[in-house]
Amino acid sequence: MYLAEHAWPDLESYFESESLAIVPLGSTEQHGPHLPEGTDHLIAEGFAREAAARTGYLCTPTINIGVSPHHRQFPGTMWVDPPAFRAYVESFSRNLAYHGIDRIVYVNAHGGNVDHLREVGRRLHGDEVAFAVEWMWNESIPELVDEVFEQNGPHGGPKETALIQHLAGDLVHDDRLEDARDGGVPDIEAAETTKFGARTFYDAIDNSDNGVFGDQTDATAQKGEQLFEAAADQLVQLCEWLSDQDIDDLLPEPRV
């Protein structure tokens, strides 16, 4: 059930019977020479829409721009400052709570959003407004990701490439996969920007000249479909589990 496609009487009936919303969030940022800048929000929306279709739970419109200043050197990257992002997410989450939602799954496909979504979730939880959790697809199936790819990324690598090949293959520049691999680095360790236990980098370009990692030539739409189905199943199970919980068990414990 996609919120933006329904009239308010239909949504009213949903809020009367259900209390869970699925919120897709991503970014609009560089993903190398081969992937669209919308990679993260396309992936997030793909999973959120699929979970909503399988379960009947409400899916909100996608938040397309996230916390991405570390990709700013690459043309077209868009971002909002962390305080603005947190305030925006918290505000629309409270909006959902106003309509009767007390459980929210943030379907997130951008690493730069993670800490901020968890902070928003903590605030909503502490104020007893809603129980909100952040979910990332690759964290739900880490063993499968490692099994499918020898070098899986993390950013703009074969796992994201395969998903976009599956979800929106016409947006992938397949003729640039070798350039993406050869112009990037295999992984963060290969960038050698961690010194004596300290991270000496702030921006993506400090680690990779073209902004990406891994072997993109190892990606296929078939692998993307395999990952998508496995992770979507995990998301469905999360939503169903969360819906089954008593809200009193999800809210803060009383002071000892």
Secondary structure, 3 states (H helix, E strand, C coil): CEHHHCCHHHHHHHHHHCCEEEEEECCECCCCCCCCCCHHHHHHHHHHHHHHHHHCCEECCCECCCCCHHHCCCCCCECCCHHHHHHHHHHHHHHHHHCCCCEEEEEECCHHHHHHHHHHHHHHHHCCCCEEEEECHHHHCHHHHHHHCCCCCCCCCHHHHHHHHHHHHHHCCHHHHHHHHHHCECCHHHHCCEECCEECCCCHHHHCCCCCECCHHHCCHHHHHHHHHHHHHHHHHHHHHHHHCCHHHHCCCCCC
